[in-house]
């Protein structure tokens, strides 16, 4: 049973989520705000939770956001997958670029994770490194700089990086590889859940994934794991798990999106699912496309046209066409989408999209823009690095970005500690070859 304090916290988030989904919960919000926390009991909170779940949609709600795959495909209308990778050598070059790009982008964004754009800009100007063009610099003196001591001690800043530090964004990418190695392309959502329970430390999961893990431990089965006392079900957690499904399906965006769906259904609904499908489809497309706009459009084709996320991506493309700079487009986008939580799917997908478009196929520029935009910087840097890395291949990633990592990454997954990035890429190539032939 959840503690009363935990239920109160989750109910507050649940009301926000319900409002974002277009539910009429005004009366429930008023009742919740009037609760005497010293007297409230489980029965009253459970009743409120049930009322939120059954609340009606507000009149005139313009979005259609299904959870079932057949309906998602119907509402998206993706092109049929046809093209495939052409040679093992080319696949290896692209795959290594994708893995390395993801790790580099993640490392770039880690020290300023969840910082707003303005704070990042202020920090970089104080350090004499604005605009960002390399790993986050050390600001001397350290006092009041805002960077966690962890990055000074273990190496996460320019000049002291020796390897890629452990991060949940990369743990999930490795976890996806393990699922594919064990179960192949026919894996199920239950298979993903099993891998979580066997490999993933509970206290290194966050938001939707933490609540899902708890639900699994209580014996709740997917897809209810995504909805039972889980108000974070449209946050960015599924979007950061997208990449292995794109790696497994080079130039097959819908196949990648369909795998992403099976993964996302464990912990997310609606736009939380669509975020993972969008990114997986972009990664898959990047293996054989050379224009960021084409990649974005392929990703967009795999999510429902009448969803909030699709609208946000279309708005981002429109702003890119109208605005001269990333900063200008970002400001205008956040005037509409900045209302979402800092780790929501939609606003972070906007940053990813703008960074890809304004990065214009340049690796360093793309990942630096994705981090300069703030919000979930390590997630966005990793996603953009993965897409651009797949597009350019390992030869398109400047050595200044790759050499500090020494081809090494740490992981918190059970049975793993330090891994070679190149080995992970080769293992994914083997997955593709084994399942495509």
MARGU-201697 format. One record per residue (C-alpha): residue number from 0; x, y, z. Coordinates in steps of 0.02 Angstrom, whole numbers, plus 50000, padded with zeros to 5 digits. Example, Ala and Ser with C-alpha at 12.3 -4.5 7.8 and 13.67 -1.06 7.14 Angstrom:
2
- n_x_y_z
- 0_50615_49775_50390;
- 1_50684_49947_50357;
end
This chain:
437
- n_x_y_z
- 0_50000_50000_50000;
- 1_50061_50175_49960;
- 2_50092_50293_50104;
- 3_49969_50437_50126;
- 4_50103_50566_50091;
- 5_50149_50476_49930;
- 6_49967_50468_49875;
- 7_49945_50655_49907;
- 8_50099_50693_49801;
- 9_50043_50579_49660;
- 10_49865_50644_49663;
- 11_49927_50821_49637;
- 12_50026_50765_49485;
- 13_49877_50660_49427;
- 14_49767_50814_49422;
- 15_49894_50905_49315;
- 16_49906_50755_49200;
- 17_49717_50745_49185;
- 18_49706_50929_49139;
- 19_49841_50904_49006;
- 20_49742_50756_48936;
- 21_49590_50868_48918;
- 22_49488_50802_49064;
- 23_49367_50910_49162;
- 24_49433_50897_49339;
- 25_49399_51072_49405;
- 26_49283_51012_49541;
- 27_49403_50874_49592;
- 28_49546_50999_49601;
- 29_49445_51110_49717;
- 30_49405_50963_49830;
- 31_49587_50906_49831;
- 32_49650_51080_49876;
- 33_49531_51086_50024;
- 34_49590_50921_50100;
- 35_49646_50925_50282;
- 36_49805_50822_50268;
- 37_49803_50786_50455;
- 38_49636_50697_50441;
- 39_49629_50623_50267;
- 40_49628_50435_50245;
- 41_49666_50310_50107;
- 42_49483_50285_50064;
- 43_49456_50470_50022;
- 44_49614_50479_49917;
- 45_49572_50319_49824;
- 46_49399_50390_49788;
- 47_49475_50550_49717;
- 48_49594_50449_49609;
- 49_49450_50348_49538;
- 50_49351_50507_49504;
- 51_49496_50580_49406;
- 52_49512_50422_49301;
- 53_49327_50427_49256;
- 54_49314_50615_49230;
- 55_49241_50672_49062;
- 56_49335_50757_48921;
- 57_49310_50945_48910;
- 58_49197_51008_48773;
- 59_49287_51047_48610;
- 60_49445_50948_48649;
- 61_49529_50943_48477;
- 62_49650_50797_48497;
- 63_49631_50611_48462;
- 64_49762_50511_48557;
- 65_49737_50322_48558;
- 66_49839_50196_48656;
- 67_49813_50043_48547;
- 68_49938_50009_48408;
- 69_49813_49978_48269;
- 70_49726_50142_48303;
- 71_49892_50234_48318;
- 72_49943_50170_48147;
- 73_49775_50217_48074;
- 74_49790_50394_48144;
- 75_49972_50411_48089;
- 76_49969_50337_47914;
- 77_50154_50292_47899;
- 78_50233_50239_47735;
- 79_50268_50054_47712;
- 80_50443_50001_47765;
- 81_50542_49950_47612;
- 82_50724_50006_47614;
- 83_50857_49912_47710;
- 84_51041_49928_47753;
- 85_51157_49890_47609;
- 86_51314_49812_47684;
- 87_51380_49754_47850;
- 88_51527_49874_47839;
- 89_51414_50024_47812;
- 90_51297_49965_47949;
- 91_51442_49951_48071;
- 92_51503_50127_48030;
- 93_51330_50199_48057;
- 94_51294_50096_48212;
- 95_51455_50148_48297;
- 96_51416_50329_48255;
- 97_51242_50311_48330;
- 98_51300_50231_48493;
- 99_51447_50349_48513;
- 100_51341_50499_48469;
- 101_51214_50452_48600;
- 102_51345_50432_48735;
- 103_51432_50595_48690;
- 104_51270_50694_48689;
- 105_51223_50619_48856;
- 106_51391_50666_48933;
- 107_51378_50842_48864;
- 108_51211_50872_48947;
- 109_51235_50783_49114;
- 110_51316_50924_49216;
- 111_51175_51046_49177;
- 112_51030_50924_49183;
- 113_50862_51010_49215;
- 114_50938_51184_49210;
- 115_50835_51315_49119;
- 116_50907_51387_48960;
- 117_50943_51555_49042;
- 118_51045_51476_49183;
- 119_51151_51377_49060;
- 120_51184_51534_48959;
- 121_51233_51631_49115;
- 122_51352_51493_49171;
- 123_51436_51479_49001;
- 124_51460_51667_48989;
- 125_51542_51670_49161;
- 126_51657_51529_49104;
- 127_51698_51621_48942;
- 128_51628_51477_48838;
- 129_51470_51547_48762;
- 130_51400_51489_48644;
- 131_51430_51308_48692;
- 132_51545_51215_48573;
- 133_51620_51077_48681;
- 134_51592_50986_48845;
- 135_51532_51092_48992;
- 136_51680_51189_49064;
- 137_51733_51201_49246;
- 138_51694_51370_49323;
- 139_51825_51429_49447;
- 140_51795_51453_49591;
- 141_51673_51310_49611;
- 142_51570_51398_49744;
- 143_51394_51439_49684;
- 144_51433_51372_49510;
- 145_51292_51246_49528;
- 146_51383_51096_49456;
- 147_51373_50942_49568;
- 148_51537_50889_49650;
- 149_51513_50719_49566;
- 150_51569_50791_49399;
- 151_51726_50869_49471;
- 152_51770_50708_49564;
- 153_51728_50575_49435;
- 154_51751_50667_49272;
- 155_51607_50749_49182;
- 156_51680_50917_49131;
- 157_51795_50968_48990;
- 158_51973_50923_49031;
- 159_51936_50790_49162;
- 160_51833_50663_49064;
- 161_51911_50489_49058;
- 162_51758_50384_49014;
- 163_51569_50399_48997;
- 164_51487_50403_49167;
- 165_51339_50293_49210;
- 166_51169_50366_49165;
- 167_50993_50297_49152;
- 168_50978_50358_48971;
- 169_51118_50239_48920;
- 170_51068_50100_49039;
- 171_50901_50089_48948;
- 172_50990_50084_48780;
- 173_51094_49937_48840;
- 174_50939_49857_48915;
- 175_50853_49866_48746;
- 176_51002_49778_48668;
- 177_50989_49640_48800;
- 178_50803_49617_48763;
- 179_50840_49600_48577;
- 180_50983_49478_48609;
- 181_50875_49368_48722;
- 182_50707_49377_48635;
- 183_50739_49438_48458;
- 184_50622_49550_48362;
- 185_50466_49465_48430;
- 186_50495_49523_48609;
- 187_50342_49574_48709;
- 188_50306_49707_48838;
- 189_50313_49571_48970;
- 190_50490_49528_48910;
- 191_50541_49709_48938;
- 192_50465_49704_49113;
- 193_50562_49546_49153;
- 194_50725_49627_49098;
- 195_50690_49778_49207;
- 196_50661_49670_49361;
- 197_50816_49565_49328;
- 198_50937_49702_49280;
- 199_50880_49876_49331;
- 200_50909_49945_49508;
- 201_50746_50016_49576;
- 202_50824_50173_49648;
- 203_50905_50218_49483;
- 204_50735_50233_49402;
- 205_50636_50394_49404;
- 206_50459_50463_49379;
- 207_50356_50348_49267;
- 208_50484_50209_49273;
- 209_50492_50212_49464;
- 210_50302_50200_49479;
- 211_50298_50063_49347;
- 212_50432_49964_49439;
- 213_50330_49977_49599;
- 214_50176_49916_49506;
- 215_50271_49768_49435;
- 216_50331_49723_49610;
- 217_50149_49728_49669;
- 218_50104_49601_49534;
- 219_50015_49723_49419;
- 220_50031_49678_49235;
- 221_50056_49788_49081;
- 222_49974_49897_49021;
- 223_49898_49937_49192;
- 224_50076_49966_49253;
- 225_50072_50127_49154;
- 226_49913_50195_49233;
- 227_49897_50134_49413;
- 228_49952_50281_49521;
- 229_50072_50334_49384;
- 230_50041_50518_49342;
- 231_50207_50531_49248;
- 232_50145_50424_49104;
- 233_50170_50561_48973;
- 234_50341_50616_49036;
- 235_50504_50590_48943;
- 236_50552_50420_49016;
- 237_50492_50318_48867;
- 238_50566_50439_48741;
- 239_50740_50408_48812;
- 240_50718_50220_48786;
- 241_50685_50235_48598;
- 242_50856_50216_48520;
- 243_50888_50028_48521;
- 244_50730_49998_48420;
- 245_50792_50121_48289;
- 246_50963_50038_48289;
- 247_50882_49869_48259;
- 248_50782_49933_48109;
- 249_50895_50042_48002;
- 250_50786_50133_47874;
- 251_50628_50044_47933;
- 252_50545_50183_48035;
- 253_50377_50101_48064;
- 254_50457_49938_48121;
- 255_50563_50039_48242;
- 256_50410_50134_48302;
- 257_50313_49973_48327;
- 258_50452_49902_48437;
- 259_50457_50066_48531;
- 260_50271_50049_48561;
- 261_50296_49878_48643;
- 262_50426_49953_48758;
- 263_50332_50114_48798;
- 264_50168_50024_48837;
- 265_50247_49961_48997;
- 266_50255_50133_49077;
- 267_50172_50265_48968;
- 268_50014_50314_48875;
- 269_49968_50432_48733;
- 270_50105_50561_48701;
- 271_50224_50467_48815;
- 272_50209_50321_48694;
- 273_50215_50433_48540;
- 274_50377_50515_48599;
- 275_50466_50348_48599;
- 276_50392_50302_48430;
- 277_50443_50470_48356;
- 278_50624_50456_48411;
- 279_50640_50272_48364;
- 280_50576_50310_48189;
- 281_50696_50457_48171;
- 282_50844_50352_48225;
- 283_50797_50214_48103;
- 284_50777_50340_47961;
- 285_50943_50425_47999;
- 286_51039_50270_47946;
- 287_51007_50309_47762;
- 288_50947_50490_47753;
- 289_51059_50643_47752;
- 290_50938_50787_47784;
- 291_50876_50820_47962;
- 292_50708_50882_47898;
- 293_50679_50717_47809;
- 294_50721_50623_47968;
- 295_50601_50729_48070;
- 296_50463_50703_47942;
- 297_50487_50514_47944;
- 298_50474_50516_48133;
- 299_50319_50625_48126;
- 300_50237_50505_48003;
- 301_50237_50369_48137;
- 302_50131_50459_48269;
- 303_49947_50509_48265;
- 304_49920_50668_48165;
- 305_49790_50732_48287;
- 306_49899_50715_48442;
- 307_49974_50855_48545;
- 308_50148_50790_48506;
- 309_50120_50791_48318;
- 310_50056_50969_48332;
- 311_50211_51020_48430;
- 312_50327_50942_48301;
- 313_50235_51027_48158;
- 314_50246_51192_48252;
- 315_50434_51165_48276;
- 316_50460_51136_48090;
- 317_50357_51291_48051;
- 318_50460_51397_48172;
- 319_50621_51332_48094;
- 320_50559_51393_47925;
- 321_50511_51564_47995;
- 322_50646_51605_48124;
- 323_50827_51645_48086;
- 324_50898_51571_48245;
- 325_50874_51426_48364;
- 326_50852_51549_48508;
- 327_50711_51642_48421;
- 328_50620_51482_48375;
- 329_50647_51411_48550;
- 330_50574_51564_48635;
- 331_50421_51561_48526;
- 332_50398_51374_48549;
- 333_50412_51385_48738;
- 334_50281_51522_48745;
- 335_50162_51381_48699;
- 336_50246_51223_48763;
- 337_50344_51289_48912;
- 338_50194_51254_49024;
- 339_50239_51071_49031;
- 340_50348_50997_49167;
- 341_50535_51007_49135;
- 342_50541_50819_49099;
- 343_50381_50805_48997;
- 344_50388_50721_48827;
- 345_50316_50863_48724;
- 346_50427_51011_48769;
- 347_50584_50903_48764;
- 348_50535_50834_48593;
- 349_50520_51015_48534;
- 350_50699_51049_48591;
- 351_50760_50891_48504;
- 352_50672_50938_48343;
- 353_50735_51117_48340;
- 354_50913_51061_48379;
- 355_50910_50936_48236;
- 356_50843_51064_48112;
- 357_50954_51209_48162;
- 358_51104_51094_48183;
- 359_51094_51065_47995;
- 360_51182_50896_48001;
- 361_51334_50959_48098;
- 362_51368_50843_48245;
- 363_51442_50967_48369;
- 364_51320_51107_48328;
- 365_51170_50991_48343;
- 366_51211_50919_48514;
- 367_51265_51088_48582;
- 368_51100_51165_48532;
- 369_51004_51021_48611;
- 370_51092_51052_48777;
- 371_51089_51242_48766;
- 372_50900_51233_48761;
- 373_50891_51173_48941;
- 374_50756_51058_49010;
- 375_50810_50874_49013;
- 376_50980_50912_48938;
- 377_51063_50742_48954;
- 378_50912_50656_48875;
- 379_50899_50780_48733;
- 380_51086_50781_48700;
- 381_51085_50591_48693;
- 382_50937_50584_48574;
- 383_51007_50714_48455;
- 384_51180_50636_48462;
- 385_51107_50467_48419;
- 386_51010_50532_48268;
- 387_51155_50635_48199;
- 388_51279_50496_48239;
- 389_51175_50372_48138;
- 390_51161_50496_47997;
- 391_51347_50537_47987;
- 392_51424_50375_48046;
- 393_51581_50364_48152;
- 394_51683_50461_48023;
- 395_51568_50611_48045;
- 396_51601_50628_48233;
- 397_51754_50738_48267;
- 398_51888_50655_48371;
- 399_51885_50797_48498;
- 400_51715_50731_48554;
- 401_51754_50546_48554;
- 402_51933_50533_48618;
- 403_51901_50588_48799;
- 404_51782_50441_48823;
- 405_51915_50310_48784;
- 406_51780_50196_48709;
- 407_51720_50159_48887;
- 408_51553_50177_48975;
- 409_51496_50131_49150;
- 410_51330_50046_49182;
- 411_51224_50012_49336;
- 412_51137_49862_49259;
- 413_51156_49699_49354;
- 414_51305_49599_49295;
- 415_51384_49748_49209;
- 416_51508_49880_49263;
- 417_51614_49948_49120;
- 418_51583_49915_48937;
- 419_51663_49960_48772;
- 420_51552_50072_48666;
- 421_51620_49989_48509;
- 422_51572_49817_48578;
- 423_51393_49874_48609;
- 424_51383_49937_48430;
- 425_51450_49774_48360;
- 426_51328_49674_48466;
- 427_51185_49775_48393;
- 428_51251_49743_48217;
- 429_51244_49557_48258;
- 430_51063_49578_48316;
- 431_51018_49659_48150;
- 432_51108_49529_48045;
- 433_51036_49383_48143;
- 434_50857_49445_48135;
- 435_50858_49511_47957;
- 436_50929_49355_47874;
end
